[in-house]
Amino acid sequence: MLKKAIIPLGGLGTRLYPLTVDTSKAMIRFLNRPLIEHILVSLASQGIKEFYIGVSGYYNYTQVHDYLGGGERIASLLGLQADVVRVRYQPNFATSGNAESVKILMDYYDIWEPVLIVQGDIAFNIDLYDLWEAHRSSGAIMTIVLKELEPGEDIRRFGVAVLDRDMMIRGFIEKPRSPEQAPSRLINTGIYVVGPWIREFFEDERGRRMRESRQTDFGSHVIPEIISRGERVRGYIMSGYWFDIGTPESYMKASFYLLRNLGKEELRATRVYGNVRMMGRSSLSRALHERIIGMIEKKLIRVEGDILLGRHIDLGEGVELWDAIIDNYAILMKGSRIIRSIIMDRCVVGEKALIEGSILGRHVYVGRGARIVNTVVGNNVVIGDGSIIVNSKIWPGKSIEQGSVIENKVYM
């Protein structure tokens, strides 16, 4: 059974800008917790107890290390002793792709067994035992987890595989230029089982040339290369959910899908009234639950659709929530309306403000009567009273004067 997992965190997460301008994509708030916490808890609950984080760059390392530490937090969440789960980090070596990061980690920590590789910007549910048995019995040097792409999704964003009747991959195209070029609808999920051969892959003449030319990404370079060499690479079609949390649109889609479909323990939230779920189990949290229930029953606030409320929030009278995720310590003042939106922790939304189809990053202040529609706001932004922002992206740390009108703009 797999015991070790490597999570490459290279890249700047530019597709998620402005949410990741100053935040590691692995640390973005997702269902009111860092995304990487969801990944590690899911894997650790299935037997993975050693994690190796392929960090590069200041934000990736400092934010992830400061949160995860040596693994004690994940162990605590699973009710395990602190030393049962271990998290280790990549030395400060520059890398040009996720395969090179995996090689460096396996070399540095002297790993000579198959490992699970999971990209740090996905949400998924997979049976690791079934995956391991499929890999072990196939005799393949690598197994790639595949997912049937849903109708309407843009296949040009993904690597696409062709399988034979024995589930071996016979063709692979990374990000086809057109839908017609895609040989199937089976996409690469960024989840792999890889043996220790990767430690030596870049050591022969061809591998050295690839490394020197910075061709060290699994999807773009390594997978097509080993398939062209005739190596056995197995495809494994997963049946659980999978989301690429790579854009604000996919982030929003994944958040509300999982809010509707995950159970109490996975969400770490209790259904308190209809489809309203609230986080927290302390006596203070239970008291807040009762207060919110009372406000709903007295029609002091209105709730529709699926709602997730974090800990220590404050809702004023007349607040309306329609399909909303509200993170810890957020304050929604009287008459504010949140519609199909995500509000991260420590945000303040002023009286009679409207947030619709939008994402507010951490520690954002929205003034009285402001309207934010189809917009993504970075961390630590101040938006003045009466401002109107539509179809825009606001970079972290910006201050928007009261009464401003911003439409179809990237405000940097």
N, C-alpha and C positions, 0 to 999 in steps of 0.2 A: 504493500500500500504506500501511496505517496506520503512523505513526511515533511518535505521541504517545499517552500514556494518562493519564487523570485518575482518581485513586482517592479518592473522598470518604470521610472517616473521622469524620463527625459522629456524634453520639449517644454515650450512656454505656455501651452494651452491657448494659443492665439485665437482659435475658433470660439472660445468661450469669453473672449474679451467683451466687456470690461470687467467681468467677475474675477478673472484670473490675472489681471494686470499686476496686482500686488499679492496674489494668493496662489499657492500651489494648487494645481487642478485636483490633486488627491485630497486636499483639505477644504474644498468647496463644501458649503453646508448643503446637505442632501437629506430631505426628510428630517431636518433639524439636528443632524449629526454630520461630522465629516465623512465624505464619501469613502475614504480608505478604511474607516472603522467598520462600515457595512461589509466591505470586502474581507477584512481579516476575521471578523466574527463569524461570517459564513464559512470560511475555510477552516478556521480553528475548531468549529463545532463538528467538522467532519474528519478531524484527525491531524490536520496540518498544525504542527507546533513550532516550526522554525521558519521564520520569514526573513528574507533578504531583500532590502529595499534599494533599488537601483537609482539613487538620487543623483541629480546633477543640478548645479545652480544654487544660489543662496536661498531663495524662498522654498524650493523643494526640500532642501536638507533641513534648514532650521525649523520650519513650521511642522514638518512631519516628525522630526526627531523630538521636538519639544512636546508634541502631543502624545506620540506613541511610546517614547522612551525605549526601554529594553523589553517591552511586552507586558509589563505589569497591568496596564489599563485593560488590555484585551482579556487577560487571564481573569481579572476581577469581574468583568462583564459576564463571563461564562461560569463564574463561581469556582474558579480553579486557583490553586496556589500560585503566587506571583512568579515563581521560577519555571512554571510548566510551559509557558509560551515565551519564546525568545524572538526579539526583533533585532536584526543587525543591518548595517548600512554599508553602502559602497564607499570605498576610499575616494578621496578627491582626485580621481583620474578623469580626464576629459574623454568623452565617448562621442561617437557620431551616429550611433544607432542602438536599438534595444538589444540586438544580438550581441554586440560588443559589450554592453553592460552586463549581460548574463555571463559571458565568458570571464570578464573581470571578477565578478562575484564568485563564480565557481572556482577560479584559480586562487583567489585571495583566501577563501574559506576552505579550500581543498575538498571540494564536493565531487565525489566519484559515483554518484547514483542518479537515477532519473529524478527530475524536478518538475514541478508544476510552474508554469509561467503565466502570469495574469497581468494584463495592462491595468494601469492605475486609474483609468477614467471610464470604467464600465460598471454597470450594475447587472447582476446575473444570478441565476439559480441553477446549479448543476449537481448531479450525483457523482461525487468524486470516485466512489468505489466502482461504479459502472464504467466511468472513464478509464480508470486504471486497468480494469480487467480487459477492456477493449484494446488498450495499448499493449499490455503485457502479452496477450494471446496472439497478437498480430505479427510479432517479430519486426515491427517497424522501428526505425531510428527516431521517429518523431510522429506525434499525433496532433492534428490540428482540429480544434473544436469548431464546427460549422453550424450555421443557423440558416434556415430558410427565410429569405427576406420577404417581408410582408408586401402585398400589392400596394403600389403607389409610392413606395420608398425608392430613393435615388440610389441605384446600385453602383453608380460611378464613384461613390464615397468609399467603397470597400474592395478588398481582395476577394476574388471569386474562384471557386475550385470546381473541378470536374472529377467525379468518382467513377471507378469501375465497379463491377458487381461484387468484388471482394472488399469494397470500401477503401481501396487504395486511390490516392490522388494521382491522376494522370495528366492533369493540366492545371495551371494556376495563373491568373492574370490579376495583377495589383491595380486597382482603380481603373477599370476599362474606360476608354474615352467616350463611349456611347453605350446605351443599353443593348444595342444590337451586337456589340463586341463581347458582351458577357456570355460565357459559355453555359451558365446555369444561374440559378437563384440562390445557390449555397454560398454564403459569405463567411469570410474569416472573422471570428469573434475576438481574436487577440488572446485566446486561451490555448496553451500548448502543453504537451508533455514532451520533454527533451532529455535525451541522455547525455552522458559526459563527453560524447564526441564533439560537442560544440567547443570544448576547451582546445581542441586541436584543429578545428575547422579553418582558422585563420593562419595556421602555421605553414601549410604547404605553399607552393609558388602562387597558385591561383588565389588562395585565401589571403596571402600577404598583399597581392595586388588589389583585392577588394578592400582590404582594410586601409591601405594607403590612399585609395581613391574614395574613402569614406562610404563605401557600399556595405554597410553593416546593419541594415534593418531587416528583420525577419521577413516581413511581407514583401518588401520591394526587392530584396536581394538574396537572402539566404534560402528561403523556400523555393523560389524559381531555380536557383542554382543546384540544390540537392535533388530536385525532381529531374532536372536536365541530366544529372549524373546517373540517373536510374536507381537512386536510393528508394527504399520502401518508406513512404510517408502515408500514414493512415488518416482518413477523415472520420470524425465522430460527430454525428448530427445530434445536437442537444435538443431536448424537448422543453426545458424550462424557459423562463423569461430571460431576455438579454437586451440591454440598452447600451448604446454608445453615448456617454454623457459628454459629447464633444462640442455641442452647440447650445445656445440658450433654448432653441426650439426643442431639441431632443431632451435636454435637462427638464424642461417643463413637462413634456409628454411622459417621461419616465416617472417623474415625481407623482403625478396624479394617477397614473396607472397603478403604481405600487401602493399608493395611499388607499385605493379602492380594493386592492387584492391581497395585501399582506395581512397576516394575523396579528394578534395583540402582542405576542412576544417579539416578533420580527420588527414591528413598528415601535415597540416599547411605549405603547400608548393604549389607553383604555377607552372604549366606546362609552360615552357618558350620556348621550342624548341623540337618538336617531343615528345619523352618520357623522356626528361630531365626536372626534377622538381627542383625548387630552393626555399629555405626557406628565410624568412625575408620580412618585409613590409615597412621598413623605407626608406628614400630617399637614404641612403647609399646602402641599399640592392638592391633597384631598379637600381641604377647605376651599381652595380656589375652584376645584371642580364643582363643589356644591353651589358656590356663588354664581358661576357661569350658568349652571343648570337653572338656578332660580331666575336669572335675568332672561333666559330663553323662555321659560314658562310664563313669566309676567309680560312677555313681549317687549321687554326693554331693549333687546337686541334681536336681530333677525338672522337666521342661518338657513342656507339652502345648499344642496349638493353635499360634496365631501369636504370635511373640514378637519385640519390637524392643528391643534393648539399646543404650543410649547409651555415650559414651566415659567412661572412668575410673570405672566403677561397681565396687562391691564386693559380692559375694554370699557369704553365710555357708553353712556346711554345713546341709543339710536344707531349704534354701529350695525352695519349690514355686511355679512360674509356670504359670498356665493362661490363655492369651490375655491378654498383658500388654505394656504399653509402659512402659519404664523409661528415664528421661531421664539426662543426663550427671551424673556425680558422686553418684548415688544410692547409698545403703548399705542393703542388706537383710540384717539380722542372722539368726543361726541359727534355723532352723525357721519363719521367717516365710512366709506364703502370700499370693500376689497372684493374684486370680481375676477375669478380665474387668474389669481396672482399668487406669488410667493414673496413673503416678507421675512428676511433673515433677522438674526438676533440683534437686539438692542435698537431696533428702528423705532422712530416716533412718527406717527401719521396724524397730522393736525385735524382740527375740527372741520367737518364737511369736505374733507379731501376725498378724491376718487383715485383709486389705483385699479386699473383694468388691463388684463392681459399682459402683465408686467412682472419683472423681477427686481426687487430692491435688495442690494447687497447689505453687508453688515454696517450697523451704526449710521443709518441714513435718517436724516430729518426732512420731513415733508411738511411744508407750512399749511396754514389754514386755507381751505378752498382751492388748493392746488389740484390739477388734473394730470395724472400720469397714465398714458394709454399706449399699449404695445411698445413698451420701452424697457431697456435693461439699464439699471443704475448701479454703478460700482460702489465700493465701500466708502464710508465716511464722507458722504455727499450731503450738502445742505441745499434744499430747494425752497425758495422763498414763497411767501403767501401769494396765492392767486396765480401762480405760474402754470403754464400749460405746456406739457412735453408729450409729443406724439411721435411714434415710429422712430425713436432715437436711441442712441447709446451714450451714456454719461460716464466719463472716466472717473476713477477714484479721486477723492479729495477736492472735487470741484464745488464751488459755491454759486448757486443760481440766484440772481437777484429777484426780488418779488415782482410779480407781474410779467415775468419773461415769457416769451412764446418761442418754443424750439420745436421744429418739425423736420422729420427726415434728415437728421443730422447726427454725426459723430462728434460729440463735444469733448475735446481732449484738453 
